[in-house]
Amino acid sequence: RPTQFLRNLSKMLDFYSQFNPSPLSIKQFMDFGYQACERKSFTFLRKELPVRLANIMKEIALLPENLTRMPSVVLVTDWYARSFSEIIAFERSDISPTTLDRFCETLVRVRNRHSDVVQTMAQGVMELKESHPVDQQTDNSIQYFLDRFYMSRISIRMLINQHTLLFGSDVKGSENPTGHIGCIDPQCDLVGVVKDAYENARFICDQYYLASPDLRLKEINDVEHGAPIRIVYVPSHLYHMLFELFKNAMRAVMEHHGDAEEGLPPIEVVVCRGKEDICVKMSDRGGGIPRSSTDMLFHYMYSTAPQPPKSDSHTVPLAGYGYGLPISRLYARYFHGDLSLMSCDGFGTDAMIYMKALSNEANELLPVFNKASSKFYRTVIPTNDWSHGSSLGVRHLTTRNA
Ligand SMILES: O=S(=O)(c1ccc(O)cc1O)N1Cc2ccccc2C1
């Protein structure tokens, strides 16, 4: 029998999920950070965080029961319910220093509670794969849901990090040596982050393969010729994407050329600033993959491999396990950019990260719970409205025509 708590929770979820999340641009995050008014931030967050939590929690309820019944998914759902309840407790609080401090403590507790959500959900997908046959519709729902679920999580953690970095007890009144506004660097030096990600991926590559490809780096500023390319961005998001791409590129090169005597082909990176886009292109000559496989790299179901044995975790494989590429693409899309792969089977792969050059155009991209999103979970797979040759080849056709 649902307790009074669950009945009340469900009512509050219905209430807050009626509102659409309010996307903020990097420029708004930055301007707000400069004025840094804790009361305004509290007033905004005690409504916006429950709205974003309720929107995604209503979507969890639409998932196939086979998935929502998995122990790991039940655990994640429970984390979300607790965090939602703890934050709406501030709904009518008076704005006193004590309330503000307790709110900060609550945000830190929520962030810690949810630190393992990505791998716990991946565990849930694994439990589903191991316990039920997964049909195409379920696969589509999982792909659609996890992109939205992880994007929602990125956005909630961004709001929490900004508030705790600007107003948390450990930063109150202290100077701001880095000039960063929360987790935003107003003058993020792109080439610097590329070099950091390369050096760290190279260190792992050297440990595992006793060698690593060199880096050829080009910087092309088509707006201010010769000037270093700087962007208002979240360095940790950019680093996450680059580190993932370097690991994949290095693994490809080492496994494609590993035993060859002649030198390893370098990884070529071009950082380019245009009027509207800033992009980072990473090219490897690691042999590439067939076009038919490229989509799989962004597929959660395919990417959910059995966890590597914990015992030899010191030999972390460079790539291949986990959700590195799908999550990296979400980080790029979060501020209206993108991440895409163009592979040339037999030669190598180009990975592109696109970012908005102007911070007022870099708006958060947020999933919205509404009829359209709900409909997706009920949609039947589209009928086959293109005729394509069968894979049996000519013999099959000739027999049919004969
Ligand atoms: O699929 S890939 O073309 C590839 C995918 C993503 C990326 O960022 C870079 C890449 O190069 N590539 C990954 C990999 C791993 C082991 C052996 C061979 C290959 C080929």
The ligand as an SDF file (V2000), in Angstrom:
LIG
                    3D

 20 22  0  0  0  0  0  0  0  0999 V2000
   36.2300    2.7820  -34.5700 O   0  0  0  0  0  0  0  0  0  0  0  0
   37.4390    3.5010  -34.7920 S   0  0  0  0  0  0  0  0  0  0  0  0
   37.7270    3.8020  -36.1790 O   0  0  0  0  0  0  0  0  0  0  0  0
   37.3730    4.9530  -33.8770 C   0  0  0  0  0  0  0  0  0  0  0  0
   36.2280    5.2600  -33.1890 C   0  0  0  0  0  0  0  0  0  0  0  0
   36.1510    6.4350  -32.4440 C   0  0  0  0  0  0  0  0  0  0  0  0
   37.2390    7.2790  -32.4060 C   0  0  0  0  0  0  0  0  0  0  0  0
   37.1490    8.4130  -31.6580 O   0  0  0  0  0  0  0  0  0  0  0  0
   38.4070    6.9740  -33.1090 C   0  0  0  0  0  0  0  0  0  0  0  0
   38.4630    5.7930  -33.8440 C   0  0  0  0  0  0  0  0  0  0  0  0
   39.5840    5.4430  -34.5370 O   0  0  0  0  0  0  0  0  0  0  0  0
   38.6710    2.6190  -34.1820 N   0  0  0  0  0  0  0  0  0  0  0  0
   38.5410    2.2590  -32.7500 C   0  0  0  0  0  0  0  0  0  0  0  0
   39.4110    1.0440  -32.6500 C   0  0  0  0  0  0  0  0  0  0  0  0
   39.7790    0.3240  -31.5100 C   0  0  0  0  0  0  0  0  0  0  0  0
   40.5880   -0.7900  -31.6400 C   0  0  0  0  0  0  0  0  0  0  0  0
   41.0280   -1.1750  -32.8880 C   0  0  0  0  0  0  0  0  0  0  0  0
   40.6560   -0.4470  -34.0150 C   0  0  0  0  0  0  0  0  0  0  0  0
   39.8420    0.6560  -33.8830 C   0  0  0  0  0  0  0  0  0  0  0  0
   39.2700    1.5960  -34.9360 C   0  0  0  0  0  0  0  0  0  0  0  0
  1  2  2  0
  2  3  2  0
  2  4  1  0
  2 12  1  0
  4  5  1  0
  4 10  2  0
  5  6  2  0
  6  7  1  0
  7  8  1  0
  7  9  2  0
  9 10  1  0
 10 11  1  0
 12 13  1  0
 12 20  1  0
 13 14  1  0
 14 15  1  0
 14 19  2  0
 15 16  2  0
 16 17  1  0
 17 18  2  0
 18 19  1  0
 19 20  1  0
M  END
$$$$
